[in-house]
Amino acid sequence: MTTKDTVDTEISGENLEKLNENLRKVELLSKRLTDVMQNRTTHQKSLDGPDQALFTQAAGAYWAEATQNPAKVLEHQLDYWSKTVKHFVEAQQTLAKGKLEAPEDNSPKDRRFGNPLWETHPYFNFVKQQYQINAAALAQAVEDVGDMEPLEKQRLTYFSRQIIDMMSPTNFLATNPDALEKAVATEGESLVTGLENLISDLEANNGELVVKLADENAFELGRNIATTPGKVVYRNRMMELIQYEPTTKKVHATPVICFPPWINKYYILDLKAENSFVKWVTDQGYTLFVVSWINPDATYADIGLEEYIEEGYITAVNEVKAITGEEQVNTIGYCIAGTTLSLTLSLLKQRGDTSIKSATFFTALTDFSDQGEFTPFLQNDFIDGIEAEVDDKGVLPSIVMARTFSFLRSNDLVYTPAIKSYMMGETPPAFDLLYWNGDGANLPGKMAMQYLRGLCQRNELATTGFDLMGHHLVLDEVDVPICAIACESDHIAPWKDSYRGIQKMGAQSKTFIMTQSGHIAGIVNPPSKKKYGHYTNEDTTLSHEDWLEGADFHEGSWWPRWESWLKALSGKQVPARTPGDAAHPILCDAPGTYVEGRAPK
């Protein structure tokens, strides 16, 4: 074993004193930690994990299997014991040779174990391999559980995976060589800084642990993020309406309104000039309006989808028509805002209102028959917990949603950033996308339950119809020309589910585009990057498998293809419009005031 492979444990007297000084700082920080935990805001315990009945059912099914087929269970147990003992013997034999080195390692590659010491140091190598043996055994045990409904089996698989990921040796200081090396190299300073980071994150969320993913001090709205020039030309209790300044002498007559999701802030579409969808659309010669939603507090408890539609969508459409003098507008709905746009279109159809000329859907679900990776969280034990939470607080706090989304990708969005911040003492990166990701918003209690119960759980819009505002809303009444963009690896709105919802809409003109990448990167994909390609197939009557089989692949961003589609629906060229008019005075510069509202803690 070379010196390079070892952890340097030689500490001088001066360094030892520095180490002791840092350890004394830890004691002082411990008081802050105690204070924040004693005064932490509580939430419904049912939001921390599944009902215990799930594990009880799994255990019962496992033991039933053991009784009915003991040979199979015994075989798996013996396999686990054999691998564990063999692993121990190999490590002992290597050490008995008088060499401080690890035995031959043929374990699966895992980027969590990137430090060379995981391969070369006998202690870390033993820990890593035993963890992988344990993880494989647990995954196999779950796989072998029979006599469970497929849905419950899916949930069991998800939560057991969470346990496996949580127990990774990289998540603990004593078994993380990166953290130990840095602690020694910095005389303990990294541990002190890490503890400060941990306490700061807890204090920022009243005792709830949400790992900060980006350096919040690196960004300022309107200065280096959300910078496309525009003006707020209308405001009510639900939203601010931003009209962007033109960059061309002439624009298409029909204006465009973009409705972003209100789970996060609108500026995902305007992070910086190079990847701003807002700027790009404006540069193509369109009068663009974007809705910036309010971040609701407890006073919005009784706000439902009705208010989002009437005071958000319909009001925005009417104000844009008044400002531009046009009779119709083209619309965009992103994620949950796309779902709600489909409700709005059905409502307007029944009212005989033809104000919306076309609809574009970004990663929007309207058919929830397959709940995908959200299945574990859309069952009654969790939804009952959310209902109790909104009854208590008036809103579904953004922290609940942030935590749910994060644990769908726990290694990337929870454990890895936690290791870097809390054990390594590193400052989170200055990454605009992650900054936006951490700038969440609450959901009004009534709206949250309408969405979760009626749309997600009961899938009413795509099946029997969704009752709202005295109307029975159905997908078949969405009959304006539509263009839907879905993302190939989207784990929030899987493309095949978006496609299925589009198929159920009544429009005669349907365009479906599947772009590479995920929920955000697939949408925020400017042509200048020449990064992700996209698929098209004009036949939207096919199954999703056949649609993809027959689809044509195109290099580069989908933005220009969508703009060609939009241009045909946008009328003649007219002189460019400056924001507002006499009846709509400028209220403030973009990005407005509502976007500044951080989620109440």
DACOR-V499645 format. One record per backbone hydrogen bond with DSSP energy under -0.5 kcal/mol. CO is the residue of the C=O (numbers start at 0). NH is the residue of the N-H. If there is no record, write none. Layout:
BEGIN
co = <CO:CO>
nh = <NH:NH>
END
This chain:
BEGIN
co = <1:2:5:6:8:11:12:13:14:15:16:17:18:19:20:21:22:23:24:25:26:27:27:28:29:30:31:32:33:34:36:43:44:45:50:50:51:52:53:54:55:56:57:58:59:60:61:62:63:64:68:68:69:70:71:72:73:74:75:76:77:78:79:80:81:82:83:84:85:86:87:88:89:90:91:92:93:93:94:97:98:103:109:110:111:114:115:115:116:119:120:121:122:123:124:125:126:127:128:129:130:131:132:133:134:135:136:137:138:139:140:141:148:149:150:151:152:153:154:155:156:157:158:159:160:161:162:164:167:168:171:172:174:175:176:177:178:179:180:181:182:183:185:187:188:189:190:191:192:193:194:195:196:197:198:199:200:201:201:202:204:205:207:212:213:214:215:219:219:219:224:228:229:230:230:231:231:233:237:238:239:239:240:240:241:241:242:248:250:254:255:256:256:257:257:258:262:264:265:266:268:268:269:270:271:271:272:274:275:276:277:278:279:280:280:281:281:284:285:286:287:288:289:290:290:291:293:296:297:299:300:302:303:303:304:305:306:306:307:308:309:311:312:313:314:315:316:317:318:319:320:328:328:329:330:331:332:332:333:334:334:335:336:337:338:339:340:341:342:343:344:345:346:347:347:348:351:354:354:356:357:358:359:359:360:360:361:365:368:370:371:373:373:374:378:378:379:380:381:382:383:384:385:386:387:388:389:393:394:395:396:396:397:398:399:400:401:402:403:404:405:406:408:409:409:410:413:414:415:416:417:417:418:418:419:428:428:429:430:431:432:433:435:437:438:439:441:442:443:444:445:446:447:448:448:449:449:450:450:451:452:453:458:459:459:460:464:465:467:470:470:472:473:474:474:476:477:478:480:481:482:483:483:484:485:486:486:493:493:494:495:496:497:498:499:500:501:507:508:510:511:512:512:513:514:516:517:519:519:522:525:525:526:532:533:534:535:537:538:542:543:544:545:547:551:553:557:558:559:560:561:562:563:565:566:569:571:573:576:580:583:587:588:592:593:595>
nh = <4:5:7:8:10:15:16:17:18:19:20:21:22:23:24:25:26:27:28:29:30:30:31:32:33:34:35:36:37:38:39:46:47:48:53:54:55:56:57:58:59:60:61:62:63:64:65:66:67:68:71:72:73:74:75:76:77:78:79:80:81:82:83:84:85:86:87:88:89:90:91:92:93:94:95:96:96:98:97:99:100:105:112:113:113:117:118:119:120:101:124:125:126:127:128:129:130:131:132:133:134:135:136:137:138:139:140:141:142:143:144:144:152:153:154:155:156:157:158:159:160:161:162:163:164:165:166:167:170:171:174:175:176:179:180:181:182:183:184:185:187:186:188:191:192:193:194:195:196:197:198:199:200:201:202:203:204:204:206:205:207:40:209:428:215:217:218:222:223:224:221:244:589:232:242:586:587:240:293:235:241:291:232:233:243:289:230:575:573:329:288:258:331:259:290:333:440:267:268:269:276:277:225:225:274:275:275:276:279:280:281:282:283:283:285:246:284:251:287:255:243:257:241:259:292:239:295:299:300:302:445:446:306:307:308:309:310:311:312:313:314:315:316:317:318:319:320:321:322:323:324:356:357:256:359:258:334:361:336:337:338:339:340:341:342:343:344:345:346:347:348:349:350:351:352:351:353:328:356:480:330:482:332:361:362:484:334:367:370:373:374:376:377:377:381:382:383:384:385:386:387:388:389:390:391:392:393:444:396:442:399:400:401:402:403:404:405:406:407:407:408:409:412:413:414:415:417:418:419:420:421:422:422:423:425:214:430:431:434:435:436:437:438:439:264:598:295:395:447:448:449:450:451:452:453:453:454:454:455:456:457:459:462:462:464:474:466:472:470:467:472:465:476:477:505:478:506:507:358:510:360:485:512:362:514:489:494:496:497:498:499:500:501:502:503:503:504:509:481:483:536:485:514:534:487:488:521:522:523:524:528:529:529:515:553:513:551:539:541:546:547:548:549:550:535:533:561:562:563:564:565:566:567:568:569:253:252:250:245:583:580:231:591:595:596:597>
END
